[in-house]
Structure formats: structure tokens, C-alpha cells
Amino acid sequence: MGHCIGFRHTDYMDRSYSCGGAYANEGASTVGAVHIPGTPTTADPNSWMLACIGGGQNRDFNNNDVTALNYLY
């Protein structure tokens, strides 16, 4: 759903941040990653748009996600 509303993974620069394992960069920040004012420029440990989430877990939108939603919509 996050991709459908225009979001990119907040840990695109290193998927191992949320997925574990080896360092994995999803691609340049110039490809689909546009910084939204008021949101961090680093991985956000509580973001809804982290690349991975553990099984059986839910993750709500955090304040940074809400800031991004309000900015876009």
C-alpha cells in the first residue's frame, strides 16, 4: 500500500537495517527517493515503510509518516 500512495522504503539506503543480513542498497537516492520536508534523511526505526517487518507484527504510521502523508495529500 505504501508504494501505491507514493512512498519509498525509509531504509532504502540499507535494507539490512530492518531485514537483517548483509548490507543491501535498493538504489540511488535519485531514483524515487525525494526527501519530504520535516522527515528524517536517515532510516527511521519506527516508520511504516521499513522494507521488512517480523511475522505477526503490525506497525502503525508514526509521526514522520503522518508528516509525509500530510505533505503529499
KEGU-807039 format. One record per residue (C-alpha): residue number from 1; y, x, z; residue in one letter. Coordinates in steps of 0.001 Angstrom, whole numbers, plus 524288, in hexadecimal, padded with zeros to 5 digits. Layout:
<kelos>
{NUM {Y X Z} "A"}
...
</kelos>
This chain:
<kelos>
{1 {80000 80000 80000} "M"}
{2 {80974 80B03 80323} "G"}
{3 {808C1 81058 7F55D} "H"}
{4 {80B6E 802CE 7EFE2} "C"}
{5 {81841 801F2 7F749} "I"}
{6 {81C5E 80F7A 7F2C8} "G"}
{7 {8184A 81861 7FDE1} "F"}
{8 {811AA 82591 7FCC8} "R"}
{9 {80950 82BB3 8077A} "H"}
{10 {8121B 8316C 811ED} "T"}
{11 {808E1 83D03 812D7} "D"}
{12 {80860 83F76 8041E} "Y"}
{13 {80BBE 84DC7 8067E} "M"}
{14 {7FF2F 84FC4 80E3A} "D"}
{15 {7F4D0 84523 80EF0} "R"}
{16 {7ED48 84CFA 8190D} "S"}
{17 {7F7D0 8485A 82284} "Y"}
{18 {7F14E 83B07 82354} "S"}
{19 {7E44F 83D0B 81C59} "C"}
{20 {7E019 849E0 82285} "G"}
{21 {7D94D 8548F 81AFF} "G"}
{22 {7DFE2 85E5F 8121B} "A"}
{23 {7EE1C 85E4A 80DE3} "Y"}
{24 {7EFE5 854CA 8029A} "A"}
{25 {7FD10 85288 7FC05} "N"}
{26 {7FDEA 845EA 7F402} "E"}
{27 {8082D 84BB8 7EB1A} "G"}
{28 {8163F 84FB6 7EA0D} "A"}
{29 {82080 84847 7F18C} "S"}
{30 {826EB 8463E 7E45B} "T"}
{31 {81B90 83D7F 7E04C} "V"}
{32 {81D61 8306D 7E6DA} "G"}
{33 {822BC 83512 7F3D5} "A"}
{34 {830D4 8310C 7F59E} "V"}
{35 {836A1 83332 802F7} "H"}
{36 {83BED 826AD 808ED} "I"}
{37 {847DB 828D8 8118C} "P"}
{38 {844C9 82736 81FF3} "G"}
{39 {83676 82B00 81E9E} "T"}
{40 {8305B 83846 821C5} "P"}
{41 {82DD9 84287 81759} "T"}
{42 {8216E 846F1 81E18} "T"}
{43 {8148D 8402F 820C8} "A"}
{44 {815E0 834FE 82A73} "D"}
{45 {80A03 833BF 83378} "P"}
{46 {80C27 82529 83567} "N"}
{47 {80FAD 8211E 82790} "S"}
{48 {80895 815F2 82127} "W"}
{49 {807CD 81DEB 814A3} "M"}
{50 {7FFBD 8296D 8196C} "L"}
{51 {7F51F 82CB5 80F89} "A"}
{52 {7E9C2 82A3D 818E0} "C"}
{53 {7E6CB 821AD 8247D} "I"}
{54 {7DAB7 82186 82CEF} "G"}
{55 {7D0BC 816BC 82B41} "G"}
{56 {7D32E 80A87 83325} "G"}
{57 {7E14A 80E26 835E6} "Q"}
{58 {7EDAC 806D3 832C6} "N"}
{59 {7FAEA 80CEC 830E3} "R"}
{60 {8077D 80522 831AA} "D"}
{61 {8142A 8083C 82AAC} "F"}
{62 {81C06 81186 8332C} "N"}
{63 {82AE4 8127E 833E6} "N"}
{64 {82B64 81C06 82879} "N"}
{65 {82331 812E2 82013} "D"}
{66 {82C36 80794 82379} "V"}
{67 {83807 80FF6 81FF9} "T"}
{68 {831E9 812D1 812BA} "A"}
{69 {82E86 8047D 81061} "L"}
{70 {83C3E 8003D 813C1} "N"}
{71 {84203 80AA8 80AE0} "Y"}
{72 {83975 806DF 7FF48} "L"}
{73 {839B0 7F829 80112} "Y"}
</kelos>
